[in-house]
């Protein structure tokens, strides 16, 4: 096993996980903008 290819694999896994976390946070922010937390509060007020 070549040591250089081993480090390239580790770097690839690290970059992939970093990209995944960035995409995950971005999707959460978009979802927060599209569905703000005020909506459930309004529905609760309508029930009251």
HELIX and SHEET records of a PDB file:
HELIX    1   1 UNK A    3  UNK A   34  1                                  32    
HELIX    2   2 UNK A   38  UNK A   47  1                                  10    
END                                                                             
